[in-house]
Amino acid sequence: MIKANLTAEQFNAWFSPIVALGYENNSLTLKVPSQFFVERIEEQYLHLLKRVIDHVYGAGTKLFYKVNVAQDEQVKMADAGESSILKSAGKMMPAAQNNPFARQEYEDIDPQLNLRYTFENYCSSNCNLLPLSIAKAIADNPDCKTYNPLFVFGTTGVGKTHLIQAIGIRIKENNPRSRVLYVPARVFESQYTSAVHNNKVNDFINFYQSVDVLIMDDVQDFAGKPGTQNTFFHIFNHLHQNGKQLIMSSDCRPSDLDGMEPRLISRFKWGMTVELTKPDYQLRREVLMLKASQDGLDLPEEVIDLIANQVTDSIRELEGVVISLLAHATMLNQGITTELASAVIANCVHVHQPRQLTFDYIVDTVADFYHIDTDAIYGKSRKREINDARQMLMYLAKTEAQMSSTNVGLRLSRNHATVLHACKQIEERMSVEEQLREEVQQLKQKLRG
């Protein structure tokens, strides 16, 4: 019955690995590969599963899951309450044990992913289009190692954790048997310390080297910890050499990491480094509308505009404002107005008054950066250096000053299609040209002053 109601891909991915262990005292026990399976089945297919169980075993049957982890293989390296990441070191299958040259296969592990952090729940705009596109490319085709490792950096609250976990969730959805693991660097450090104390370092390293996709959050927390860095260095090398995907996040770019070994920093730069910037106006509006919808909150347009204009530093702050608005409106039993929103904003965040960027200021900044005359940018010259600067100007005017393609084109005596083409060219070049990415970041910093 289940197979008849699902596509072949859905059935093979989520139900073929399940084994019925037994039925006793009106209770059915199913063996599943991991806790991730349990969460995914109950989120997506529980209504179908319950209908089938009631039909086969009778109404009121209780359902229990047994995660496929052998108790005698548990590796207790994490501090109590710290993490359950290493509860299973991964069981090597007999074929690999008997033949050292055979490919080793391991049982599944809990990926430690937050199922709310999906691509579907990730808002996008021009300011994060490049990181999002790269993340989806990795998630949809993990065998392609063009972006390995992926290093995502940005200030606190701009969505790094959500983005990197979304990659892991999509990979698990497409291939449930893939050994995906998300771990904050702080937890990794704690586990390593426990492994050293318990003389289990080899077990610790072997476990991490068995992962297919390692997602390491906040790697800046490794700073000043040479033992942890050295261990991660060897794990990194092993995974990379064996074609496994590495994804990392940090609050700054690799070259700005203090207290980090140079050989580790150099490896962080091997693949793709991309920045998540502070949310632009369009993204702030998208986040507010999504969060309000999820919380069942009706936000008037004027309230959305007020919050989006005044809360500019992070997505986390925007979500906090919506939560506070909901609490105030509920407790005070009143509608949400701009007055209430202003009061909540004043209590929740430091209001940042953004600098007003003008088109002329962007022109002057770009011309000075590339050492060319401003008149050349406005002119008809097709010289490479002038055309590149002109395209950069169009890109920055749209992404930083929030100007429309039509307005940018009018200022340069071009049409809006030319502006759109220029912006696309810059974005495509940024994905493959590290020097151009650096130039964009330097210009953005100058504009933000």
C-alpha positions as CSV (number, residue, x, y, z in Angstrom):
1,M,0.0,0.0,0.0
2,I,2.8,2.4,0.8
3,K,4.6,1.7,-2.5
4,A,1.4,2.3,-4.4
5,N,1.1,5.8,-3.0
6,L,4.7,7.0,-3.5
7,T,7.1,7.5,-6.4
8,A,9.7,4.8,-6.8
9,E,12.4,7.3,-5.7
10,Q,10.5,8.2,-2.5
11,F,9.8,4.6,-1.6
12,N,13.4,3.4,-2.3
13,A,14.9,6.3,-0.3
14,W,12.7,6.3,2.8
15,F,10.9,2.9,3.1
16,S,13.1,0.3,1.5
17,P,15.7,0.6,4.3
18,I,13.1,0.1,7.0
19,V,12.8,-3.4,8.6
20,A,9.8,-4.6,10.7
21,L,11.4,-6.1,13.9
22,G,8.2,-7.5,15.4
23,Y,4.6,-6.9,16.5
24,E,3.7,-7.6,20.1
25,N,1.0,-6.4,22.6
26,N,-0.5,-4.1,20.0
27,S,2.9,-2.5,19.4
28,L,4.9,-2.5,16.1
29,T,8.7,-1.9,16.2
30,L,10.5,-0.7,13.0
31,K,14.3,-0.7,12.6
32,V,15.4,2.5,10.9
33,P,19.0,3.6,9.8
34,S,19.1,6.8,11.8
35,Q,17.2,9.4,13.9
36,F,17.1,11.5,10.8
37,F,14.9,8.9,9.1
38,V,12.5,9.0,12.0
39,E,12.2,12.8,11.8
40,R,11.8,12.8,8.1
41,I,9.2,10.0,8.0
42,E,7.1,11.6,10.7
43,E,7.3,15.0,9.1
44,Q,6.4,13.9,5.5
45,Y,4.8,10.4,5.6
46,L,3.3,9.8,9.0
47,H,-0.3,10.1,7.8
48,L,0.3,7.4,5.1
49,L,2.3,5.1,7.5
50,K,-0.5,5.3,10.1
51,R,-3.2,4.5,7.6
52,V,-1.3,1.4,6.4
53,I,-0.5,0.3,9.9
54,D,-4.1,0.6,11.0
55,H,-5.2,-1.4,8.0
56,V,-2.7,-4.2,8.5
57,Y,-2.5,-4.4,12.3
58,G,-5.7,-2.7,13.4
59,A,-6.6,0.7,14.8
60,G,-4.8,1.9,17.8
61,T,-1.5,0.1,17.0
62,K,1.4,1.8,18.8
63,L,4.5,2.5,16.7
64,F,8.1,2.3,18.0
65,Y,11.4,2.9,16.2
66,K,14.7,1.3,16.8
67,V,17.7,3.2,15.4
68,N,20.2,1.0,13.8
69,V,23.1,1.5,16.3
70,A,24.8,-1.2,18.2
71,Q,25.3,-0.3,21.9
72,D,28.7,-1.9,22.2
73,E,30.0,0.3,19.4
74,Q,29.2,3.6,21.1
75,V,32.1,6.0,21.4
76,K,31.4,8.4,24.3
77,M,33.8,11.2,23.6
78,A,31.4,14.2,24.0
79,D,30.9,15.8,27.4
80,A,27.6,15.0,29.0
81,G,24.9,17.2,27.5
82,E,27.3,18.5,24.9
83,S,26.4,16.5,21.8
84,S,25.3,13.1,20.6
85,I,27.3,13.2,17.4
86,L,29.7,10.4,18.3
87,K,27.2,8.0,19.9
88,S,28.0,5.7,17.0
89,A,31.5,5.5,15.5
90,G,30.0,3.8,12.4
91,K,30.1,0.0,12.0
92,M,32.4,-1.2,9.2
93,M,30.7,-4.0,7.2
94,P,32.3,-7.5,7.1
95,A,33.4,-7.3,3.5
96,A,35.5,-4.3,4.2
97,Q,36.9,-5.9,7.3
98,N,38.0,-9.0,5.5
99,N,39.5,-7.2,2.5
100,P,41.5,-4.1,3.3
101,F,41.4,-3.0,-0.3
102,A,37.6,-3.1,-0.6
103,R,35.6,0.0,-0.2
104,Q,34.6,0.4,3.4
105,E,30.9,0.8,4.1
106,Y,29.5,2.1,7.3
107,E,26.1,2.2,8.9
108,D,24.3,5.5,9.0
109,I,24.9,8.2,11.6
110,D,22.7,11.0,13.0
111,P,23.6,14.0,10.8
112,Q,22.8,16.5,13.6
113,L,20.8,18.7,11.2
114,N,18.0,21.0,12.1
115,L,15.2,20.1,9.7
116,R,13.9,23.7,9.8
117,Y,17.0,24.9,8.0
118,T,16.0,23.9,4.5
119,F,16.5,25.7,1.2
120,E,12.7,26.2,1.1
121,N,12.9,28.2,4.3
122,Y,15.9,30.2,3.1
123,C,15.0,33.7,1.7
124,S,17.0,35.0,-1.2
125,S,17.8,38.3,-2.9
126,N,20.7,39.8,-4.8
127,C,22.8,40.1,-1.7
128,N,23.0,36.3,-1.2
129,L,22.3,34.9,-4.6
130,L,25.8,33.7,-5.3
131,P,26.3,31.8,-2.0
132,L,22.8,30.3,-2.4
133,S,23.5,29.2,-6.0
134,I,26.8,27.6,-5.0
135,A,25.2,25.8,-2.0
136,K,22.4,24.4,-4.2
137,A,24.9,23.3,-6.8
138,I,26.8,21.3,-4.1
139,A,23.6,19.9,-2.6
140,D,22.1,18.8,-5.9
141,N,25.4,17.3,-7.3
142,P,27.7,16.3,-4.4
143,D,29.9,14.2,-6.7
144,C,31.0,17.4,-8.5
145,K,33.9,18.7,-6.4
146,T,34.3,22.1,-8.0
147,Y,33.5,23.8,-4.8
148,N,35.4,21.6,-2.4
149,P,36.0,22.8,0.2
150,L,33.2,25.5,0.5
151,F,34.1,28.2,2.9
152,V,31.2,30.6,3.9
153,F,32.0,33.6,5.9
154,G,30.0,36.6,7.3
155,T,29.1,38.5,10.4
156,T,26.9,37.0,13.1
157,G,23.2,36.4,12.2
158,V,23.4,36.6,8.4
159,G,22.3,33.0,7.8
160,K,25.5,31.0,7.6
161,T,24.3,28.1,9.8
162,H,21.0,27.9,7.9
163,L,22.7,27.8,4.5
164,I,25.3,25.2,5.3
165,Q,22.8,22.9,7.0
166,A,20.4,23.3,4.1
167,I,23.1,21.6,1.9
168,G,23.3,18.7,4.3
169,I,19.5,18.3,4.4
170,R,19.2,18.3,0.6
171,I,22.0,15.7,0.2
172,K,20.3,13.4,2.8
173,E,17.0,13.9,1.0
174,N,18.5,12.8,-2.3
175,N,20.7,10.1,-0.8
176,P,19.6,9.0,2.7
177,R,22.5,6.6,3.0
178,S,25.1,9.4,2.6
179,R,27.0,10.0,5.9
180,V,26.4,13.7,6.4
181,L,27.5,15.3,9.7
182,Y,27.0,18.8,10.9
183,V,29.2,19.8,13.9
184,P,30.0,23.2,15.5
185,A,33.8,23.7,16.0
186,R,33.2,24.2,19.7
187,V,31.7,20.7,19.9
188,F,34.5,19.2,17.8
189,E,37.0,20.8,20.2
190,S,35.2,19.3,23.2
191,Q,35.1,15.9,21.7
192,Y,38.7,16.0,20.8
193,T,39.6,17.0,24.4
194,S,37.6,14.1,25.7
195,A,39.2,11.7,23.2
196,V,42.7,12.8,24.4
197,H,41.7,12.3,28.1
198,N,40.3,8.8,27.4
199,N,43.1,7.8,25.0
200,K,40.6,7.5,22.1
201,V,42.2,9.9,19.6
202,N,42.5,7.2,16.9
203,D,38.8,6.3,17.3
204,F,37.9,9.9,17.1
205,I,39.9,10.5,13.9
206,N,38.6,7.2,12.3
207,F,35.0,8.3,12.9
208,Y,35.4,11.7,11.3
209,Q,37.4,10.2,8.4
210,S,34.4,7.9,7.7
211,V,32.1,10.9,6.9
212,D,31.0,11.7,3.3
213,V,30.0,15.3,3.9
214,L,31.5,17.2,6.9
215,I,29.8,20.5,7.8
216,M,31.9,22.4,10.3
217,D,30.4,25.6,11.7
218,D,32.3,28.5,13.3
219,V,35.9,27.3,12.5
220,Q,37.2,30.5,14.0
221,D,36.7,28.7,17.4
222,F,39.8,26.6,16.5
223,A,42.0,29.7,17.0
224,G,44.8,29.2,19.5
225,K,44.2,25.4,19.8
226,P,47.1,23.8,18.0
227,G,46.2,20.2,19.0
228,T,42.7,20.5,17.7
229,Q,43.9,22.2,14.5
230,N,46.5,19.5,13.9
231,T,43.8,16.8,14.2
232,F,41.4,18.6,12.0
233,F,44.2,19.1,9.5
234,H,44.7,15.4,9.1
235,I,40.9,14.8,8.9
236,F,40.6,17.5,6.3
237,N,43.4,16.0,4.2
238,H,41.9,12.5,4.3
239,L,38.4,13.6,3.4
240,H,39.6,15.9,0.6
241,Q,41.9,13.3,-0.9
242,N,39.1,10.8,-0.9
243,G,36.7,13.1,-2.7
244,K,34.5,13.8,0.4
245,Q,32.8,17.2,0.6
246,L,33.9,19.7,3.2
247,I,31.8,22.7,4.1
248,M,32.9,25.3,6.7
249,S,31.7,28.6,8.1
250,S,33.4,31.4,9.9
251,D,32.9,35.0,11.0
252,C,35.7,36.2,8.7
253,R,37.5,35.1,5.5
254,P,40.4,32.6,5.8
255,S,43.1,35.2,5.4
256,D,41.8,37.1,8.4
257,L,41.7,34.2,10.8
258,D,44.0,34.8,13.8
259,G,45.6,32.1,15.8
260,M,45.3,29.5,13.0
261,E,48.1,27.5,11.5
262,P,49.1,28.7,8.0
263,R,48.8,25.2,6.5
264,L,45.2,25.0,7.6
265,I,44.4,28.4,6.3
266,S,45.9,27.5,2.9
267,R,43.6,24.5,2.7
268,F,40.5,26.6,3.5
269,K,41.3,28.5,0.4
270,W,41.6,25.4,-1.9
271,G,38.0,25.5,-3.0
272,M,35.3,28.2,-3.0
273,T,35.3,31.1,-0.5
274,V,32.1,33.2,-0.5
275,E,30.7,35.9,1.7
276,L,27.2,36.2,3.2
277,T,26.8,39.9,3.6
278,K,24.3,41.8,5.8
279,P,20.8,41.4,4.4
280,D,19.7,44.1,1.9
281,Y,16.3,45.7,1.9
282,Q,14.6,43.1,-0.3
283,L,16.0,40.2,1.8
284,R,14.9,41.9,5.0
285,R,11.3,42.2,3.7
286,E,11.3,38.5,2.6
287,V,12.6,37.3,6.0
288,L,9.9,39.4,7.8
289,M,7.1,38.1,5.6
290,L,8.2,34.5,5.9
291,K,8.7,34.6,9.7
292,A,5.3,36.3,10.1
293,S,3.6,33.7,8.0
294,Q,5.2,30.9,10.0
295,D,4.1,32.4,13.3
296,G,0.6,33.1,12.0
297,L,1.1,36.9,12.3
298,D,-0.5,39.5,10.1
299,L,2.0,42.3,9.6
300,P,0.7,45.4,7.9
301,E,2.8,46.7,5.0
302,E,3.8,49.9,6.8
303,V,5.1,47.8,9.8
304,I,7.2,45.6,7.4
305,D,8.7,48.7,5.8
306,L,9.4,50.2,9.2
307,I,11.2,47.1,10.5
308,A,13.1,46.5,7.2
309,N,14.4,50.1,7.1
310,Q,15.5,50.2,10.8
311,V,16.7,46.7,11.5
312,T,19.5,46.2,9.1
313,D,22.3,44.2,10.7
314,S,21.2,40.6,10.7
315,I,18.4,38.1,9.9
316,R,18.5,36.9,13.5
317,E,17.5,40.4,14.7
318,L,14.7,40.6,12.3
319,E,13.3,37.3,13.5
320,G,13.7,38.4,17.1
321,V,11.6,41.5,16.4
322,V,8.8,39.5,14.9
323,I,8.8,37.2,17.9
324,S,8.7,40.2,20.3
325,L,5.9,41.8,18.3
326,L,3.8,38.6,18.5
327,A,4.4,38.4,22.3
328,H,3.5,42.1,22.8
329,A,0.4,41.9,20.7
330,T,-0.8,38.8,22.5
331,M,-0.1,40.0,26.0
332,L,-1.5,43.5,25.4
333,N,-4.4,42.2,23.3
334,Q,-3.9,44.8,20.6
335,G,-3.2,45.0,16.9
336,I,0.2,45.5,15.5
337,T,0.9,49.1,14.6
338,T,3.9,51.2,13.6
339,E,3.9,52.6,17.2
340,L,4.1,49.2,18.7
341,A,6.8,48.1,16.2
342,S,8.9,51.2,17.0
343,A,8.7,50.5,20.7
344,V,9.7,46.8,20.2
345,I,12.6,47.8,17.9
346,A,13.9,50.3,20.5
347,N,13.9,47.6,23.1
348,C,15.3,44.8,21.0
349,V,18.0,46.2,18.8
350,H,20.3,49.1,18.2
351,V,18.8,51.0,15.3
352,H,21.3,51.5,12.6
353,Q,20.9,54.5,10.3
354,P,22.4,53.4,7.0
355,R,24.5,55.8,5.0
356,Q,22.7,57.1,2.0
357,L,24.5,55.9,-1.1
358,T,24.2,58.1,-4.2
359,F,25.0,57.0,-7.7
360,D,27.6,59.8,-8.0
361,Y,29.4,58.6,-4.9
362,I,29.5,55.0,-6.3
363,V,30.9,56.3,-9.6
364,D,33.6,58.3,-7.8
365,T,34.5,55.3,-5.7
366,V,34.8,52.9,-8.6
367,A,36.7,55.3,-10.8
368,D,39.2,55.9,-7.9
369,F,39.6,52.2,-7.2
370,Y,40.4,51.4,-10.8
371,H,42.4,54.6,-11.4
372,I,40.3,55.8,-14.3
373,D,38.5,59.1,-15.1
374,T,34.8,59.3,-14.2
375,D,34.1,60.7,-17.7
376,A,35.3,57.5,-19.2
377,I,32.7,55.5,-17.3
378,Y,29.9,57.7,-18.7
379,G,31.4,57.5,-22.2
380,K,31.2,55.0,-25.0
381,S,34.7,53.5,-24.7
382,R,34.8,49.7,-25.0
383,K,38.3,49.3,-23.7
384,R,38.5,46.3,-21.4
385,E,39.5,48.1,-18.2
386,I,36.8,50.8,-18.7
387,N,34.1,48.4,-19.6
388,D,34.9,46.2,-16.5
389,A,34.7,49.3,-14.3
390,R,31.4,50.3,-15.9
391,Q,29.9,46.8,-15.2
392,M,31.1,46.9,-11.7
393,L,29.4,50.3,-11.2
394,M,26.1,48.9,-12.5
395,Y,26.4,45.9,-10.2
396,L,27.2,48.0,-7.1
397,A,24.4,50.5,-7.9
398,K,21.9,47.7,-8.0
399,T,23.1,45.6,-5.0
400,E,24.3,48.4,-2.7
401,A,22.2,51.4,-3.5
402,Q,19.1,49.3,-4.4
403,M,18.6,51.2,-7.7
404,S,16.5,49.7,-10.4
405,S,18.0,48.6,-13.7
406,T,16.1,51.3,-15.5
407,N,17.4,54.1,-13.3
408,V,21.0,52.8,-13.5
409,G,20.7,52.6,-17.3
410,L,19.3,56.2,-17.5
411,R,22.2,57.6,-15.6
412,L,24.6,55.9,-18.0
413,S,22.6,56.4,-21.2
414,R,22.1,52.6,-21.5
415,N,18.9,50.5,-21.4
416,H,17.9,48.2,-18.5
417,A,18.9,45.1,-20.5
418,T,22.5,46.3,-20.6
419,V,22.5,46.8,-16.9
420,L,21.0,43.3,-16.2
421,H,23.6,41.8,-18.5
422,A,26.4,43.6,-16.7
423,C,25.2,42.4,-13.3
424,K,25.0,38.8,-14.6
425,Q,28.5,39.0,-16.0
426,I,29.9,40.2,-12.6
427,E,28.1,37.4,-10.7
428,E,29.3,34.7,-13.1
429,R,32.9,36.0,-13.0
430,M,32.8,36.1,-9.2
431,S,32.0,32.4,-9.1
432,V,35.4,31.6,-10.8
433,E,37.7,34.6,-10.3
434,E,39.0,35.0,-6.8
435,Q,40.6,38.4,-7.6
436,L,37.3,39.8,-8.7
437,R,35.6,38.6,-5.6
438,E,38.3,40.4,-3.5
439,E,37.7,43.6,-5.6
440,V,33.9,43.4,-5.0
441,Q,34.4,43.0,-1.2
442,Q,36.9,45.9,-1.1
443,L,34.6,48.2,-3.0
444,K,31.6,47.3,-0.8
445,Q,33.7,48.1,2.3
446,K,34.7,51.5,0.9
447,L,31.0,52.3,0.1
448,R,29.8,51.3,3.5
449,G,32.5,53.5,5.0
